[in-house]
């Protein structure tokens, strides 16, 4: 019985590590999405400026 409890504990630690990895991966994914959104908004801003310069 004692051994089972111990293995249960290590299993719990593994799941905690997996959760930590998941949150890190999520954070990286969010940062990537943010970068894409920023570059996209910068691109559209540039296009708007270009169009305004043409109108001038």
C-alpha positions as CSV (number, residue, x, y, z in Angstrom):
1,X,0.0,0.0,0.0
2,X,2.8,2.4,0.9
3,X,4.4,1.8,-2.5
4,X,1.2,2.7,-4.3
5,X,1.0,6.0,-2.5
6,X,4.6,6.8,-3.4
7,X,4.1,6.0,-7.1
8,X,0.9,8.1,-7.0
9,X,3.0,11.0,-5.7
10,X,5.6,10.7,-8.5
11,X,2.7,10.5,-11.0
12,X,1.4,13.7,-9.6
13,X,4.7,15.4,-10.0
14,X,4.8,14.3,-13.6
15,X,1.4,15.8,-14.3
16,X,2.6,19.1,-12.7
17,X,5.6,19.1,-15.0
18,X,3.4,18.4,-18.0
19,X,1.1,21.3,-16.9
20,X,4.1,23.6,-16.6
21,X,5.3,22.7,-20.1
22,X,1.7,23.2,-21.4
23,X,1.5,26.7,-19.9
24,X,4.9,27.6,-21.3
25,X,3.9,26.4,-24.7
26,X,0.6,28.3,-24.4
27,X,2.6,31.5,-23.5
28,X,4.9,31.0,-26.5
29,X,1.9,30.5,-28.8
30,X,0.2,33.6,-27.4
31,X,3.4,35.6,-28.0
32,X,3.6,34.4,-31.5
33,X,0.0,35.3,-32.2
34,X,0.6,38.8,-30.7
35,X,3.7,39.3,-33.0
36,X,1.7,38.3,-36.1
37,X,-1.1,40.7,-35.1
38,X,1.4,43.5,-34.5
39,X,3.2,43.0,-37.8
40,X,-0.2,42.8,-39.6
41,X,-1.4,46.1,-38.1
42,X,1.9,47.7,-39.0
43,X,1.5,46.5,-42.6
44,X,-2.1,47.9,-42.8
45,X,-0.9,51.2,-41.2
46,X,1.8,51.5,-43.9
47,X,-0.7,50.9,-46.6
48,X,-3.0,53.5,-45.2
49,X,-0.2,56.0,-45.1
50,X,0.8,55.2,-48.6
51,X,-2.8,55.7,-49.8
52,X,-3.0,59.0,-47.9
53,X,0.3,60.2,-49.5
54,X,-1.1,59.5,-52.9
55,X,-4.2,61.6,-52.1
56,X,-1.9,64.2,-50.7
